[in-house]
């Protein structure tokens, strides 16, 4: 019997693994895509405390090695579903199944992507889905924000203090020729489709949980961007991971 299965090898999941491993727990992390999560696509991460100007890939490789140093096993399998058996949970994947005393959900979210038309229009210009991560790279340069609603407004306000000019366009509008980078703020989708009927989700599919990271199902916790929260950054993901592991 595994002590905890952590679903997702991003900052939240790997931080949870570090804390659980240090506490002597047997930990398995399941990742369906890339170890490290979406941040590995960022060329420079300059807002993680104590680690200035590091690539997302290098940062997360360090975190992964730290987790593995405490005995964590990272396996590349896609989770298909979870069964609640009271004192233990059965996690089913495309490779098999695991029985664990607890589960930490740390699957994160996926950004809604540019349309094919706008992707072609962007050409070789950098396309970013994280203004906080990449905005500083375009200081004094013109950029464009694609999207509408509160997310786009926040991204525009943030970039206005950095870029020389910030264009705002909607989905499928042409991208201005002089924009040197494209920031996408169309919204995000939590990777929680396999959880329906197991834990409470809000109307947008995020796992409902407070700062204690406890879901509606005892023994299942949630950490990081797929949790209902207002701020989604590396530091808040790490904080969630520590809190979730502390509940084990």
N, C-alpha and C positions, 0 to 999 in steps of 0.2 A: 504493500500500500504506500503510495506516494503521499507526502505531507501536503504538498501544494502543486497544482498545475497552474502555470501562468500562461495566459494566452496573449501573445504579442511580445516581440523582442525589441520594442522601442525603449525610450528613456523610462517610462513608467514601469513597464514590465521588468526591465533589467535592474532598475533600482530596487523593486520589490524582491527580486531574486537575490540581490546582494544582502539585503537586510534579513531575509528569511534564511539564506545560507549561513550568515554569521551567527544566527540563532540556533544553528544545528539542524535545520529542517532539510528534508530531502526534497529537492526542487527540480521540476522539469519545465522548461519554457518551450512553448510550441509557436512556431512562426511560419506563416504560409508564404511569405514573400522574402524581403531582404532584412537581414539582421541589422538592427539599428533604427528601423523605421524610416519615415519620410525625410527626416533631417539629414540623412546620408547624402541626399541630392544637393545640399547646400555647400557651396564652395567655401564660404567663410562663416563661421559662427563667432560672433563677437560679443554676445550678450549673456554667455553662461558664466556665472561668477567664478573667478579664479582661473579661468582657462580662456585667455583672450586670443582672438584670431586663430582659430583652429578649424579645419574642415569638418563638416558634419560626419563624414565617414571616419576620420581619425578619432574624433571625440567618442563616437559610439563603439568603435573597435576597442578603445580603452575601457569603456564601461562594460562591454561584453566580457573582456578578459578578466576584469575584476570579479564579475559574477561567477565566471567559470572557476576562478581561483578559490571560491567558497563552495565549490562542488556542484554548481548548477549545470544541468545538461540542457543544451539548446538543440532542439530537433526541428527539422523543416517539414512540417505536416500541416495540412489545412484542417481546421476544426469544423466538423459538420453538425455537431449538436452536443448538448449536455443533458444528462439525466440526473434528476435529484433523487437520491435514495436515502435521504435523511442524514445519517451519520457519515455518509460518503457520497461523492459525486462521480459519475461515469462520463468521461470525456471521450467522444467518438471522433476519430479523424479519418482522413483518406488512407491512412496506413494501418489503423488498428484502433485500440481503445486503452484508456488509462483510468484507474480508480484512484481517487485522491480524497483526502480528508477535507480539502478546501480548494477553491478555484479563485484566481484573481483574473478579472477581465481587463485586458490592457490592449485592445485591438486598434485603438486610435480611430482616425477618420480618414476619408479620402476627399480630395478637392474635386468639385465639379470642373471638368476640363473645358478648354476652349472648343468652340465648334470647329469643324474641319475647315470651314472658310477662314476663320480667324487664325487658326494654326498655320495655314498656308500663307496668310497675309503677314504673319509675324516673321516668316522666313527664318533666318539664322539669328535673329535677335533673341537674347535671353528671355525666357518666360519663367516668372517666379510665382509661387503660390504662398509666399511668406514675406510680407513687406518688412516685418521686424527683423527677419533673418538677413535679407538681402538688400534692403533699402539703402544702407550706408555705402554700398558699392557704386551708387549712381548719384553721389553728391554733386550738385551743380549741373546735372544733366537732365534733359527732358525725358519723361517717362509717361506711360499710359496705364490707367486703371480700368479694367474691364469688369463690369458688374453693376448691380443696383442694390438698394437696400442699405441696412445699417453696416454690413460688413464693408461694402465699397466706401461708404462715408468715412468709416474709421481708417481705412487704408489710405484714402486721399488725404485726410487730415494729417496722418503720420508722415506721408511722403512730402507734403507741402513744406515741411521744415527742412527737407534734405535736397530735393530735386530743384532744378531751375524752373521747371514747368511741369504741371501734372494735368494731363488730359484725362477726361472721364468719358468713356463710351459704354454702350450697352452691348449685350450679346448680339453678335453678327454685324455690328457696325464696323466700318473700315478702320484699320489702325493707322494713326498719323505717321507719315513717313519719317519725321525727324525724331520720333520717340526711340530712345536707345534700349529700353527694356519694357517688357509687358508684365504688369502685375495683375494677376487674376483674383477676383473677389466675387465669384459667382455663388459661393456658398460651399458647404462641406456636407458629407454624408458619413455618419458613423457606421463602422463595420459591425453591426449588431443584428443582422438579419436572422442569424441562427438562434437568437435568444428569445424570440417571440413565444410567450406563454410560460417562460421560465422565470424571468425577472421583470419588474415594472420598467417600461420604457415611456419616455414622453412622446409628444405628438411628432417630434422630428426624429425619433428613433434612438435618442440618447438614453443611457442607463440612469435611472433615477436613484440618486444617492447623495447624501450630504457630505460634509467635510470628514466624517468618519469612514467614508468609502464603503459603507454597508449597503448592500442591495436589499430588495424585498425578500430574497431567498436566503435563509441562514446558511452560512458556510460559503457564500459566493460574494466576493468583493469586487470593486471596480476602481481602476486607477487611470488617470490620464485623460486624454481628449475625448474619449467616448462617454465620460461621465457628465451629468448635468452640472455646468459651471459657467462662469463668465469669462475667465481668463484661461487661455490654452497656450502655454509656452513650455519650453524644456524644464524650467525650474518648477513650474506647478505640477508637471508630470512626475518629476522626481519626488516632489513632496507627497503626492498621492501614493506613489509606490511605497514610500517609507511608511505612510499611515496604514495602507492596506496590509502590508507585511506585519505591522505591529499588532494587527487584530487576530493573527493566527494563534 
